[in-house]
Amino acid sequence: MKDPIVTIVVTQRERFSYTITSLESIYKNTSLPFKLIYIDGGSPSPVKNYLAIQAVEKGFKLIRAEHFIPSSKARNLAQTLVNTKYIVFIDNDVSVTPGWLEALVKCAEETQAWVVGPTILEGKVEDQIIHTVGEEAHFKVDRGQRTFHGPQRFTQRKLAEVQNQLRRDPVECVELHCMLVCNAIFETLGPLDENFVSLAEHQDLCLAVTSAGGSIYLEPDAIVAFPHLYAPLKWSDLAFFYERWSEARAHANINHIRAKWNLSKDAPWIRLMSKFSKKHRRYLIRRWFPWQQYKFGRIALFPLGFIIESFLSFLFTKKNDQPKLGRR
């Protein structure tokens, strides 16, 4: 058997409760030889113990820290240990389908792409709801303001409705839920920017790739899925969830976006990022109190939801309200 040319790097995004589902799907649905590095930051004891057992049984490298690790920092840590031609960065809540890795590697080999992204679905694979199949990612001037333009393609559409429009094509951006990267690009670009602790990680990397003359491709035959807002968080997920999406981290992240990319303070995309962060932080409230999806519920009962969300944020992020940002 040939030595693997790809290393799968698993990092934690916002929850721990999908760890088993995700890891087992990788080993069940991947026939191409691969190495695997798992960065485990602060997972609860059942997950910690499970990963320790699996690392021995399956022979992957497990790096454990007793504290939460932001995704970009975790990816940088793993990248320094990778000696294969390709890296696949994948979140710990992503499930893969048969042939996914083969398709990504084949695309990279045949196109010489620096970055390749798959079809990313939301919810269960069988639901076939598209999260993204590539994005736009470029700057423009909007009403005198320098802003960023980055809409997703076909988001929330059923895969069957648009599948005949999906081809292996160059795109401007793909997402870090699952992304194949040519390892050599880090010699040119340097490490990932660790100041992106919650927002815009993938846009920053893809813009850097494009600026350096590299190409980014969508490979639609590779299909993965992540739960997004369709699956409930467990109690053991909450501290990690609220740390990543804390108001302080989002604010610091957005300030970094503006400064690094020279975006106007009131640029529409900056407002969109801020709105997304707030909305995602209130994910639990929307699940626990579904009346908030209706206009009457939002108006009449908003104070109750706001109080609960504020309490949860305080409870789980009070020690993290001055986030320590990273390098670059």
C-alpha positions as CSV (number, residue, x, y, z in Angstrom):
1,M,0.0,0.0,0.0
2,K,1.3,3.4,-0.9
3,D,2.0,5.9,1.8
4,P,-1.0,8.3,2.3
5,I,-0.8,11.6,0.5
6,V,-3.5,13.3,2.7
7,T,-3.8,14.0,6.4
8,I,-7.3,14.6,7.8
9,V,-7.2,17.2,10.6
10,V,-10.2,17.3,12.9
11,T,-10.8,20.4,15.0
12,Q,-13.7,21.4,17.1
13,R,-16.1,24.1,15.9
14,E,-18.9,24.8,18.5
15,R,-19.9,21.5,20.1
16,F,-18.6,18.1,21.3
17,S,-21.8,16.0,21.0
18,Y,-21.3,15.1,17.4
19,T,-17.8,13.7,17.9
20,I,-18.6,10.0,17.7
21,T,-21.0,10.4,14.7
22,S,-18.4,12.4,12.8
23,L,-15.3,10.3,13.5
24,E,-17.1,7.0,12.8
25,S,-18.4,8.4,9.5
26,I,-14.9,9.2,8.4
27,Y,-13.6,5.7,9.1
28,K,-16.7,4.1,7.7
29,N,-16.9,6.1,4.4
30,T,-13.2,6.6,3.5
31,S,-11.4,4.0,1.5
32,L,-8.4,6.1,0.3
33,P,-5.5,5.7,2.7
34,F,-5.1,8.7,5.1
35,K,-3.4,9.9,8.2
36,L,-5.5,11.6,10.9
37,I,-4.7,14.2,13.5
38,Y,-7.3,15.1,16.1
39,I,-7.0,18.3,18.2
40,D,-9.1,17.9,21.3
41,G,-9.5,21.0,23.4
42,G,-11.4,20.7,26.6
43,S,-14.0,18.1,25.6
44,P,-16.0,16.5,28.5
45,S,-14.8,13.3,30.0
46,P,-16.9,10.9,28.0
47,V,-15.7,12.4,24.7
48,K,-12.1,12.6,26.0
49,N,-12.1,9.0,27.0
50,Y,-13.7,7.9,23.7
51,L,-11.0,9.8,21.7
52,A,-8.2,8.3,23.7
53,I,-9.5,4.7,23.1
54,Q,-10.1,5.4,19.3
55,A,-6.6,6.9,18.9
56,V,-5.1,3.7,20.1
57,E,-7.4,1.4,18.2
58,K,-7.3,3.3,14.9
59,G,-3.7,4.6,15.2
60,F,-4.3,8.4,14.8
61,K,-2.5,11.2,16.5
62,L,-4.5,12.8,19.3
63,I,-3.4,16.1,20.8
64,R,-5.3,16.9,24.0
65,A,-5.5,20.2,25.9
66,E,-7.6,20.8,29.0
67,H,-9.0,24.1,27.6
68,F,-10.9,25.1,24.5
69,I,-8.8,25.8,21.5
70,P,-10.1,28.2,18.7
71,S,-10.3,26.5,15.4
72,S,-7.6,28.5,13.6
73,K,-5.1,27.9,16.4
74,A,-6.0,24.2,16.4
75,R,-5.5,24.0,12.6
76,N,-2.1,25.7,12.9
77,L,-1.0,23.4,15.6
78,A,-1.9,20.3,13.5
79,Q,-0.4,21.7,10.3
80,T,3.1,21.9,11.8
81,L,2.9,18.1,12.2
82,V,1.6,17.2,8.7
83,N,4.1,15.7,6.3
84,T,1.7,14.7,3.5
85,K,1.0,16.6,0.2
86,Y,-2.6,17.5,1.2
87,I,-4.4,18.4,4.4
88,V,-8.2,18.1,4.8
89,F,-9.4,20.4,7.6
90,I,-12.8,19.1,8.9
91,D,-14.9,20.1,11.8
92,N,-15.8,17.6,14.5
93,D,-19.5,17.8,13.7
94,V,-19.2,16.9,10.0
95,S,-20.4,13.6,8.6
96,V,-19.0,12.4,5.3
97,T,-20.3,10.2,2.5
98,P,-18.7,7.4,0.5
99,G,-16.0,8.6,-1.9
100,W,-15.7,12.1,-0.4
101,L,-12.0,12.1,0.1
102,E,-11.2,10.4,-3.2
103,A,-13.1,13.0,-5.0
104,L,-11.4,15.9,-3.3
105,V,-7.9,14.5,-3.8
106,K,-8.7,13.6,-7.5
107,C,-9.8,17.2,-8.1
108,A,-6.7,18.6,-6.5
109,E,-4.4,16.3,-8.5
110,E,-6.1,17.0,-11.8
111,T,-6.5,20.8,-11.4
112,Q,-3.5,21.6,-9.3
113,A,-5.8,23.6,-7.1
114,W,-4.5,25.0,-3.9
115,V,-7.8,24.5,-2.2
116,V,-10.8,22.2,-2.9
117,G,-14.2,22.3,-1.3
118,P,-17.0,19.7,-1.3
119,T,-20.8,20.0,-1.5
120,I,-21.7,20.9,2.1
121,L,-25.2,20.0,3.3
122,E,-27.1,21.1,6.4
123,G,-28.8,18.7,8.8
124,K,-28.8,15.0,7.9
125,V,-27.3,13.8,4.6
126,E,-30.6,12.3,3.6
127,D,-32.3,15.7,3.9
128,Q,-30.2,17.0,1.0
129,I,-30.4,20.6,2.0
130,I,-27.5,22.7,0.6
131,H,-25.5,24.8,3.0
132,T,-22.9,25.9,0.3
133,V,-21.4,24.8,-2.9
134,G,-18.9,27.5,-3.2
135,E,-19.1,31.2,-2.6
136,E,-18.2,34.5,-4.1
137,A,-15.4,36.4,-2.3
138,H,-14.2,39.7,-3.5
139,F,-14.2,43.4,-2.6
140,K,-16.4,46.1,-4.1
141,V,-17.4,49.6,-3.5
142,D,-21.0,50.0,-2.3
143,R,-22.4,53.5,-2.0
144,G,-18.9,54.8,-1.5
145,Q,-18.0,52.2,1.1
146,R,-15.3,49.5,0.6
147,T,-17.1,46.2,1.5
148,F,-16.8,42.5,0.9
149,H,-19.1,40.5,-1.4
150,G,-19.5,36.9,-0.4
151,P,-22.9,35.3,-1.0
152,Q,-23.2,31.5,-0.9
153,R,-24.5,29.6,-3.9
154,F,-27.7,27.7,-3.8
155,T,-28.0,27.9,0.0
156,Q,-31.1,26.3,1.4
157,R,-32.0,24.7,-1.9
158,K,-32.5,20.9,-2.3
159,L,-29.5,19.2,-3.9
160,A,-31.7,17.4,-6.5
161,E,-33.0,20.8,-7.7
162,V,-29.6,22.2,-8.7
163,Q,-27.4,19.1,-9.1
164,N,-27.4,19.4,-12.9
165,Q,-25.9,22.9,-12.5
166,L,-23.0,21.7,-10.3
167,R,-19.7,21.0,-11.9
168,R,-16.1,20.9,-10.9
169,D,-15.4,24.6,-11.4
170,P,-13.2,27.3,-10.0
171,V,-14.9,29.3,-7.3
172,E,-13.8,32.2,-5.2
173,C,-14.3,30.6,-1.8
174,V,-15.2,27.4,0.0
175,E,-15.8,26.8,3.7
176,L,-13.7,25.3,6.5
177,H,-16.4,22.9,7.6
178,C,-14.5,20.7,5.2
179,M,-11.7,21.9,3.0
180,L,-8.8,20.2,1.2
181,V,-5.6,22.4,1.2
182,C,-2.3,21.7,-0.5
183,N,0.2,21.6,2.4
184,A,2.8,23.6,0.4
185,I,0.7,26.8,0.4
186,F,1.6,27.5,4.0
187,E,5.2,28.0,2.9
188,T,3.9,30.9,0.8
189,L,1.0,32.2,3.0
190,G,2.3,31.4,6.5
191,P,0.0,30.1,9.2
192,L,-3.7,30.8,9.4
193,D,-4.6,34.1,11.1
194,E,-5.5,33.2,14.6
195,N,-7.3,36.5,15.2
196,F,-10.3,34.9,13.4
197,V,-11.8,33.3,16.4
198,S,-15.4,32.9,15.3
199,L,-16.1,34.6,12.0
200,A,-14.7,34.9,8.4
201,E,-11.9,32.2,8.8
202,H,-12.6,30.7,5.4
203,Q,-13.0,34.0,3.6
204,D,-9.6,35.2,4.9
205,L,-7.8,32.0,3.8
206,C,-9.4,32.0,0.4
207,L,-8.7,35.7,-0.2
208,A,-5.0,35.0,0.7
209,V,-4.9,32.1,-1.8
210,T,-6.4,34.1,-4.6
211,S,-4.1,37.1,-3.8
212,A,-1.1,34.7,-4.1
213,G,-2.2,33.4,-7.5
214,G,-3.6,30.1,-6.3
215,S,-6.8,28.5,-7.5
216,I,-9.9,27.2,-5.5
217,Y,-12.2,24.6,-6.9
218,L,-15.6,23.1,-6.0
219,E,-15.8,19.3,-6.3
220,P,-19.5,18.5,-6.2
221,D,-19.0,14.8,-6.2
222,A,-17.6,15.0,-2.6
223,I,-20.5,15.4,-0.3
224,V,-20.5,16.1,3.5
225,A,-23.0,17.4,6.0
226,F,-23.0,19.2,9.3
227,P,-26.0,19.6,11.7
228,H,-26.0,23.5,11.8
229,L,-29.1,24.6,13.6
230,Y,-31.1,21.4,13.1
231,A,-29.6,19.4,16.0
232,P,-29.9,20.5,19.6
233,L,-26.8,21.2,21.7
234,K,-26.2,19.2,24.9
235,W,-25.5,20.8,28.2
236,S,-21.9,19.8,27.9
237,D,-21.6,21.8,24.7
238,L,-22.8,25.1,26.1
239,A,-19.6,26.5,27.6
240,F,-17.7,25.9,24.3
241,F,-20.6,27.2,22.2
242,Y,-20.9,30.4,24.1
243,E,-17.1,30.9,24.2
244,R,-16.8,30.8,20.5
245,W,-19.9,33.0,19.8
246,S,-19.4,35.4,22.8
247,E,-20.2,39.0,22.1
248,A,-16.6,40.0,23.0
249,R,-15.0,37.5,20.7
250,A,-17.3,38.5,17.8
251,H,-16.6,42.2,18.4
252,A,-12.9,41.6,18.4
253,N,-13.1,39.4,15.4
254,I,-15.1,42.0,13.4
255,N,-12.7,44.8,14.3
256,H,-9.9,42.6,13.0
257,I,-11.8,42.0,9.8
258,R,-12.3,45.7,9.2
259,A,-8.7,46.6,10.0
260,K,-7.1,43.8,8.0
261,W,-9.2,44.2,4.9
262,N,-9.6,48.0,5.1
263,L,-13.4,47.7,5.2
264,S,-15.7,50.7,5.9
265,K,-17.1,50.7,9.5
266,D,-20.7,50.6,8.2
267,A,-20.1,48.3,5.3
268,P,-23.1,46.1,4.7
269,W,-21.0,42.9,5.0
270,I,-19.7,44.0,8.4
271,R,-23.3,44.6,9.6
272,L,-24.2,41.1,8.2
273,M,-21.4,39.5,10.2
274,S,-22.5,41.2,13.4
275,K,-26.1,40.2,12.8
276,F,-25.1,36.6,12.1
277,S,-23.1,36.4,15.3
278,K,-26.0,37.7,17.4
279,K,-28.5,35.4,15.7
280,H,-26.3,32.3,16.1
281,R,-25.6,33.1,19.7
282,R,-29.4,33.1,20.3
283,Y,-29.7,29.7,18.7
284,L,-30.7,27.9,21.9
285,I,-33.4,30.5,22.7
286,R,-35.0,30.0,19.3
287,R,-35.0,26.2,19.8
288,W,-36.3,26.4,23.4
289,F,-38.9,29.1,22.6
290,P,-40.2,28.5,19.1
291,W,-42.7,31.3,19.4
292,Q,-39.8,33.6,18.7
293,Q,-40.0,32.7,15.0
294,Y,-43.4,34.5,14.9
295,K,-43.8,38.3,14.8
296,F,-46.1,38.3,17.8
297,G,-43.8,36.2,19.9
298,R,-40.8,38.3,19.0
299,I,-42.6,41.5,20.1
300,A,-44.6,40.3,23.1
301,L,-42.1,37.8,24.6
302,F,-38.7,39.2,23.4
303,P,-37.7,40.5,26.9
304,L,-38.0,36.9,28.4
305,G,-35.8,35.5,25.6
306,F,-33.3,38.3,25.9
307,I,-33.0,37.8,29.7
308,I,-32.4,34.0,29.3
309,E,-29.9,34.5,26.5
310,S,-28.1,37.2,28.5
311,F,-27.9,34.9,31.5
312,L,-26.6,32.0,29.5
313,S,-24.0,34.2,27.9
314,F,-22.9,35.6,31.3
315,L,-22.9,32.1,32.8
316,F,-20.7,30.6,30.2
317,T,-18.5,33.5,28.9
318,K,-17.9,35.7,31.9
319,K,-14.3,34.3,32.2
320,N,-13.7,34.9,28.5
321,D,-14.9,38.4,27.9
322,Q,-11.4,39.6,27.1
323,P,-10.4,37.0,24.5
324,K,-6.7,36.6,23.9
325,L,-6.2,36.8,20.2
326,G,-3.4,35.1,18.2
327,R,-0.7,35.8,15.7
328,R,-0.7,37.6,12.4
